[in-house]
């Protein structure tokens, strides 16, 4: 995005201008009390965000990456364990797994939702897992390592299909850790429970990022863990604070991963507006859907299943001429993004694992065709019409089929 863009990809200025007086009050309170670390702002945010997610506990931390890393460690993931996730995500997902000492294994995504395909997960487990009678754990047939955890990634604001994932996890004795870093307020209808569930309340625990561009964004780095397991929350809280059960009493070695009170106070203010902002995003998505409907042969809109209420962190379309469309929109002064152009299994960082093109075809096809259009609370219908008009001009100029 450039400052000259007629329609920015994301607008982080307007929201802070609108909330300026409230946010500055938080700053003054923190400065006046010198309560920079921990204290009532952090505790208040943890309580309020847990309630928002429908979870029993929240632990504030310094980033989404550390949220997932601390959560995996607190949940008992050990060196040599296998953790299954998807290759269509930001590298923070796999960094957290590796840094917890585990080995990454991938299953492909569903081609429509871009989230973990439960059928591919089942195929992986049935093909590679066998029960070790001595330990009662499932181990990888070839690697001989325990398969302990699955990390479904709730992507672009939409939750993964959790019922079948949880069923498979129960069968194979796996923990389910949600990567909810893009899903603040997203919901999933569980047919098993006959009710809507919010991201962060479904698995053994969940990790959230409050990077500034997220639906709930800090003014800097911040993250959180949610869980219904009190002991898991206790362990995660120790890990974020040098392993301290109380000051200077260290039960384990931990990390410096605390959420500071200034960011917590800012997040508390913004949390009060999050549901409204999410509804604005959903309304914007519906407008895009309507305006782009006539171009279904050249540009495909995102799919929201009947069991999902996406909060549209991103509005991601697909076209086989993605790069050309992105250039056309850039030239028209419209900001865009690509999330993500290189699948994790093809990243140089994981070259030693020997994954190759063709291993995860749905992910690879998505990576070549996806384009994120402008999406933020406050995006106007006129701005959306400008975006769609530029897309329409492109479709008329190029044969996209």
N, C-alpha and C positions, 0 to 999 in steps of 0.2 A: 504493500500500500504506500502511496506517496501523498504528500499533503495537497497535491494538485488534483487528486482524484475527485471527480464530480460526485461519485457515489463510493464512499470508502468501504473497504472490506469489513471493518469494524470501527465503531466510534466509541472511544474510551474517554473522550473529553466531555461530551454533553452530560453524561450521567453524573460525573464528578462535579460539574458546574451546578447541576440541579441540587445536589446533596451537600454543597460546599459548607454551609453553615453548620450542619450536623456533624460533618466529618472534622471540621476544625474544632468543634467543641470536644470531640474525642481527643484530639491532639492536645488541647489545653489541659484537659483533665489528667492525661498521662504525664505531661510535663510538670504540672503542679504537684502531683503526688510522687513523681519519680518512680512510679511502679511500672518499670519497663518490661519485666519478665514475670509471667504468671499473674496471680492475683485475680481480682473480681472480674476483670474484662475477659480473661481467658476462661475462667470458670463459667461466666455467664454465657459466653458463646458456645461452649461445649454443651451446656444444658439445652440451649435453644436450638442448636443444630441437631442434636439427638432427637429432640421432639419433632423437628421438621421432617426428619428422615423416618420417623416411626421406629427408631432404634433405642435400646436401653441406655447406651453409653456412647460418648464421643470423647476422643483424645485429640487435642489440637497439636499439630506438629508444624515443622518449618517448610514442608513442601509435599506435593503429592507423591513424588518419588520415595521420600523417606516414609510417608504414610504406608505405602505398600511394602517397603523393605522391613520396617518395624513390625508391621502386622504379620508378615510371613514368619519372621523370627519368633514373635510372641506366640504364634499359633503352633510352633514346634517344628517348622521346616528346618531340616538339618543338612549339613554338608553331605552331598551324594544323593539326596532325594531328587526325584524327578517331579517337576511342576509343569503342567500342560497349560498352554495359552494359545493365542492366535498370532500369526505373523503380520496381521493388518492392524497396527497400533503404533503409537509413538514408542521410541526405544526405552523410555522410562519404565515401561511394563517389564521388559526383559532385564534391564539393568537391576531392578529391584530383586528379581528372582536370582540372578547370578550373584549379587552382593549378599544375599541371604545364604549363599553357599550351595544353592540347588542347581540342577541341570535343566535347561530349557528344552521342552519338546513342544512341537506345534501341531495343531489341527487346523484345517482350512475353515474359512468363513462361509456363511450362507451368502449366495450371490445377490440376494435382494436386500437383506437387512444390514450386511457388512459386519455382523456379529458372529460369534462362534456358532458353527453348525452342529447341533446336537447329534445328527447322524454321523458326522465325521468323528466326533468324540467317541461315539459308540463303536465305530469301526476301529479306531485306534485301540481302545480298551480291549475289545474282543480279540484283536490281532496280536497285541504285544504284551498283554498283562496275564499273569498266571498267579494263582494263590500259593503262597509259601506256607505249607502246613506248619512249619516250625514256629513261625512268627505271627501267622494269621494276617499277614499283609500281602498286598498284591505287588509283585515285582515285574520289571521289564524282562521279557524272555531273553532278549539278546544282551542287554546291558547288565542284567543282574542287580539293578538298583531298585529301591522301593519307589513306587509311583504313589505320591501322597496327596497332591493338591491340584486343583484346577482353578485357573484364573480367567473367567469370562470377562471380556472387556465390553462395557456398555459404551457404544461408540456414537459420536455425533449427536448425543442427546437421547439415544434410544437404548433401552435395556436389551440384553440378550434374552433368548428364550429359556427362562430359568427352570420351569417345571421339569422338562426332560433332563436338563443338566443336573439338577438336584437328585433326580431318581437314579441316574447313572452313578453319581457320587456316592449315594447311599449303598448301592450294590457293590461298588468297588472300594468302599471305605476311604473316600477322598474328602478332604476339606474343600470347601468352596469359598474362595476369596474374590469378592467383586472388585474389579478395577472400575470405579465409578467416577473417575476424574473428569468425565465429560457429561455427567448425568445428574446434576443437582436438581432434584425434584422430579425426575423421570419416574414413570410408574409402569408396572407390569401386572396384568390380570392373571393371577394364579387360578387355574381351573381346579386344581387340587384343593385349594383353600377357599375357592369361590369368593375372592375379594382382590381388590387392587393393593399392590405392595409397592412401596417406594424404594428406589435405589438406595442401598446402604442398610437395608433391613432384612435382606433375603438370605444371604450366605452366612458363613461363620463370622465374617467381618468384611468391611469394605474400606477402600482408600479413595479419598477425594483430594483434588488439587484446587487451590484458589488462585492460580496464576491469573494475572490481571484480565486476560481476555475471556475467562470462563464465565458462565452464567452468573455465578457468584464469585466475584474476583476481588482479591485483596489489592492493596496499592504496593505491591511487592510480592515476595514469595510467601506462601502459606499452604497448609494442607491439614487434613484431619482423617482420623480413623473412626468408623462407627461399628458397633457390634452389640449384640444382645447378651454377650458372654462377659460377666463381670470380671472373671479371672483374666480373660484375654485383654480386657481394657486395662487392668492393673499392670500386667506385664508390659504392655505397650507404653504405658505412662512412665514406667521405670526406664525402658530403653531410650526414650526420647531425652531423658535427663540423667545421663551418665550412670544408669543402673541404680539410681538412688531409691530406696524405700522411704527414707526421709533424709534430710540434709546430712551429708557426710557419712551416711550408712549405705554402702554399695553392695547390694545382693549379687549383682552380676556386672560385667563390663557393659556399658551402654554407649550412647552417642550424645552429641550435642545437637538435638533436633527439636528444640522447643518452639512453640508458637509465641511470638512476642505480643505484649498486651496492646500495643498500638494497632497491629494488624487485626487482632481479635476484636477490638472496639470498632474498627472500620467494618469488619465483616458482620458484626451485630447490627449496625445501622443498615447495611445493604440487605441482610437477610429479611428484614421487614418488608422489603420491596420485591423479593425474589419471585414469589408466586405471581405477582402482577407482571413482572418482566417475562416470566416464562409463558404466560398467556399471550403477551404481545408477540413473542417469537412464534408461538403456534398460529396466531392469526396471520403473521407474515408468511409462514409456510403455506397456509391455505391460499393466500393470494398468489404466491408463486405457482402453486399447483394449478390454479385456475388459468393464470396467464400463460403458462407453459404447456397446457393440455393439448393445444393444437400442434405442438412440435414434438409429439410423442415419438414420431418416427426418427427424429434426429437427436433429441435431447430427452433423456429419461429422468423423471423426478424421483426423489427418494420415496421409499415404500415404508409406510407405517402400518404394521399389522394390527389386527383387531384386539390383540392382547397387549398392545403397547401404547402408552401416551408419551411420545417424544417431547423433549423440551428444546429441540432444535438448537443445540450448541452450534452446529453447523448445518447449512442447507447444501447438500452435496448432490449434484447432478452427474449424469454419465453421458459421454459422447465419444465415439471412436476418433474424433478429431479434436481431442481435448487441448492439445498444445496450440493449435491454430485458433480455437475459440478463445483460449486465455489471452493470446496476443491481441485478438480483435477487441476484446473487452478492455484490455489495458490501454490500447490506442484510443478507445472511446472514453477513457477516464473512469473506468469502473474497476475497483479493487477485487481481486480474487485470491484464492489460495488452493494448494493441493495438499490433501491430508489422506494418504501419504504417498509420495511418488516412488519410493523404493521400499519394497517389502522387507521386513526385518530379516527374513531368512536369506536375502540376497545382499545384505549390508556387509561391507568390508569387515566390520567388527566381529562378524560371525563366520568369516570365511573358513576358519579352522574346523567348523562343524561339517563342512562338506555338502551343505544344502545347495541345490541347483535350481535353475529355472525349470518349471514344469512340476516341481514338487507340490505346490499349492496353487493350482490354476485359478481358482476363484479370486484369491488375493491378488495374484499377478494381473489378471484381467482388470480388476478394480483399480489397481495402482496405475494402469496405463490410461484409464478412461475417466477418472473422477475429477470433478472441479467444484470447489466450494464457492458459492455465490455470496454476495454481501448478506449478512444476517446479524442483527443485534436489536435489542429492545430500543424502540425509537426509530427504526427504519420506517420510512414513510411509504405509502402507496405510490406516490409520484416517483420516488427513488426506485421502487421495484419496477414500475413501468419503464423507466429508463433502462434498467438492466435487461428486462425482457425484450424491449425494442432492439437493443444491441444484439441480443442472442438471435432474434428473428432476422435481423439484417444479415448476420453471419450465415444462418441456415439458408437464406435466399441466395447468397453469393456462392456458397460451397455446397457440393453434393455430399451430404452427410447421411449415410444409410448403413 
